[in-house]
Amino acid sequence: MLSNYMHHLLIKKLEMMSAVAGIGHIRYGDTCAEVQHFCRVYQAETVIEFCNKILNEDTNIELADMYKDKRTSVLSDACNLTRILTQKDNKWEIISGVRVELLTYAAGHCGPDKHARAVSEGGELVTIIWLLMAHFGIGPHFPYPED
């Protein structure tokens, strides 16, 4: 659910993400285009079949040739990460930790005015996280006191 929510923020609520998220939006579009390209190439009948085909291919060479220096798609990196994670016993703990880190990063790097606007429109989970972080004094706006 957190992955779907972060996807929602990136695509539908980009204003809630930091200015750095703009490159994420570009990468998302390029990755979608690359997936569509491979859908035409592999002509898989199901999503699982497509994923298995793309994970079993050495896509790095073809992708590098296809995009040269302009490649901003993360499909190749995602395939490599998937291959690594499938060999780990604690993959779900790793994935959960990364999701929480991404959510707290997004909450801490969104401007207070955007959080205030989100509350007036019904609220966002990332705003609740931001409020909790502010309450407990954690995040980029609350540095650790030096001894």
JOGI-V785583 format. One record per residue. N is the residue number from 1. RES is the residue in three letters. OMEGA is omega in radians with two decimals (none if undefined). NEAR is the number of other ideal C-beta (glycine too) atoms within 10 Angstrom. Layout:
n=N res=RES omega=OMEGA near=NEAR
n=N res=RES omega=OMEGA near=NEAR
This chain:
n=1 res=MET omega=3.12 near=7
n=2 res=LEU omega=3.10 near=14
n=3 res=SER omega=3.11 near=11
n=4 res=ASN omega=3.13 near=8
n=5 res=TYR omega=3.12 near=16
n=6 res=MET omega=3.06 near=18
n=7 res=HIS omega=3.10 near=11
n=8 res=HIS omega=3.13 near=13
n=9 res=LEU omega=-3.09 near=22
n=10 res=LEU omega=-3.05 near=17
n=11 res=ILE omega=-3.03 near=12
n=12 res=LYS omega=-3.05 near=9
n=13 res=LYS omega=-3.07 near=16
n=14 res=LEU omega=3.13 near=13
n=15 res=GLU omega=3.11 near=12
n=16 res=MET omega=-3.13 near=24
n=17 res=MET omega=-3.14 near=20
n=18 res=SER omega=3.13 near=15
n=19 res=ALA omega=3.13 near=8
n=20 res=VAL omega=-3.08 near=9
n=21 res=ALA omega=3.12 near=20
n=22 res=GLY omega=3.10 near=11
n=23 res=ILE omega=3.08 near=10
n=24 res=GLY omega=3.11 near=18
n=25 res=HIS omega=3.09 near=13
n=26 res=ILE omega=3.13 near=12
n=27 res=ARG omega=3.12 near=18
n=28 res=TYR omega=3.14 near=17
n=29 res=GLY omega=3.12 near=13
n=30 res=ASP omega=3.12 near=17
n=31 res=THR omega=3.08 near=18
n=32 res=CYS omega=3.12 near=12
n=33 res=ALA omega=3.13 near=12
n=34 res=GLU omega=3.09 near=21
n=35 res=VAL omega=3.10 near=14
n=36 res=GLN omega=3.09 near=10
n=37 res=HIS omega=-3.12 near=15
n=38 res=PHE omega=3.04 near=18
n=39 res=CYS omega=3.11 near=13
n=40 res=ARG omega=-3.11 near=7
n=41 res=VAL omega=-3.03 near=12
n=42 res=TYR omega=3.13 near=14
n=43 res=GLN omega=3.11 near=10
n=44 res=ALA omega=-3.12 near=15
n=45 res=GLU omega=3.13 near=8
n=46 res=THR omega=3.11 near=8
n=47 res=VAL omega=-3.14 near=9
n=48 res=ILE omega=3.11 near=9
n=49 res=GLU omega=3.11 near=12
n=50 res=PHE omega=-3.13 near=16
n=51 res=CYS omega=3.12 near=13
n=52 res=ASN omega=3.13 near=13
n=53 res=LYS omega=-3.09 near=14
n=54 res=ILE omega=3.10 near=21
n=55 res=LEU omega=-3.12 near=14
n=56 res=ASN omega=3.12 near=10
n=57 res=GLU omega=2.98 near=14
n=58 res=ASP omega=-3.03 near=9
n=59 res=THR omega=-3.06 near=18
n=60 res=ASN omega=-3.09 near=12
n=61 res=ILE omega=-3.11 near=10
n=62 res=GLU omega=-3.12 near=14
n=63 res=LEU omega=3.14 near=18
n=64 res=ALA omega=3.12 near=12
n=65 res=ASP omega=-3.05 near=9
n=66 res=MET omega=-2.99 near=13
n=67 res=TYR omega=-3.11 near=15
n=68 res=LYS omega=-3.11 near=7
n=69 res=ASP omega=-3.07 near=5
n=70 res=LYS omega=-3.03 near=8
n=71 res=ARG omega=3.02 near=17
n=72 res=THR omega=3.09 near=14
n=73 res=SER omega=3.12 near=22
n=74 res=VAL omega=-3.10 near=16
n=75 res=LEU omega=3.14 near=20
n=76 res=SER omega=3.11 near=20
n=77 res=ASP omega=3.12 near=13
n=78 res=ALA omega=3.10 near=15
n=79 res=CYS omega=3.12 near=19
n=80 res=ASN omega=3.11 near=14
n=81 res=LEU omega=3.11 near=14
n=82 res=THR omega=3.12 near=13
n=83 res=ARG omega=3.14 near=11
n=84 res=ILE omega=-3.09 near=11
n=85 res=LEU omega=-3.14 near=13
n=86 res=THR omega=3.12 near=9
n=87 res=GLN omega=-3.10 near=7
n=88 res=LYS omega=3.09 near=11
n=89 res=ASP omega=-3.08 near=6
n=90 res=ASN omega=-3.04 near=10
n=91 res=LYS omega=-3.10 near=13
n=92 res=TRP omega=3.05 near=10
n=93 res=GLU omega=3.12 near=10
n=94 res=ILE omega=-3.12 near=13
n=95 res=ILE omega=3.13 near=15
n=96 res=SER omega=3.13 near=12
n=97 res=GLY omega=3.12 near=11
n=98 res=VAL omega=3.12 near=13
n=99 res=ARG omega=3.13 near=15
n=100 res=VAL omega=3.10 near=12
n=101 res=GLU omega=3.12 near=10
n=102 res=LEU omega=-3.13 near=14
n=103 res=LEU omega=3.14 near=17
n=104 res=THR omega=3.07 near=18
n=105 res=TYR omega=3.13 near=16
n=106 res=ALA omega=-3.13 near=22
n=107 res=ALA omega=-3.09 near=23
n=108 res=GLY omega=-3.09 near=18
n=109 res=HIS omega=3.05 near=18
n=110 res=CYS omega=-3.10 near=23
n=111 res=GLY omega=3.14 near=12
n=112 res=PRO omega=3.13 near=11
n=113 res=ASP omega=3.12 near=8
n=114 res=LYS omega=3.07 near=18
n=115 res=HIS omega=3.13 near=20
n=116 res=ALA omega=3.11 near=11
n=117 res=ARG omega=-3.14 near=14
n=118 res=ALA omega=3.12 near=20
n=119 res=VAL omega=-3.13 near=13
n=120 res=SER omega=3.12 near=7
n=121 res=GLU omega=3.11 near=9
n=122 res=GLY omega=3.05 near=7
n=123 res=GLY omega=3.10 near=12
n=124 res=GLU omega=3.07 near=22
n=125 res=LEU omega=-3.12 near=18
n=126 res=VAL omega=3.09 near=25
n=127 res=THR omega=3.08 near=21
n=128 res=ILE omega=3.09 near=14
n=129 res=ILE omega=3.13 near=19
n=130 res=TRP omega=3.12 near=24
n=131 res=LEU omega=3.09 near=14
n=132 res=LEU omega=3.11 near=13
n=133 res=MET omega=3.11 near=17
n=134 res=ALA omega=-3.14 near=16
n=135 res=HIS omega=-3.11 near=8
n=136 res=PHE omega=3.08 near=9
n=137 res=GLY omega=3.11 near=11
n=138 res=ILE omega=3.12 near=13
n=139 res=GLY omega=-3.05 near=17
n=140 res=PRO omega=-3.12 near=11
n=141 res=HIS omega=-3.10 near=12
n=142 res=PHE omega=-3.11 near=12
n=143 res=PRO omega=3.08 near=8
n=144 res=TYR omega=3.11 near=7
n=145 res=PRO omega=3.13 near=6
n=146 res=GLU omega=-3.12 near=4
n=147 res=ASP omega=none near=3
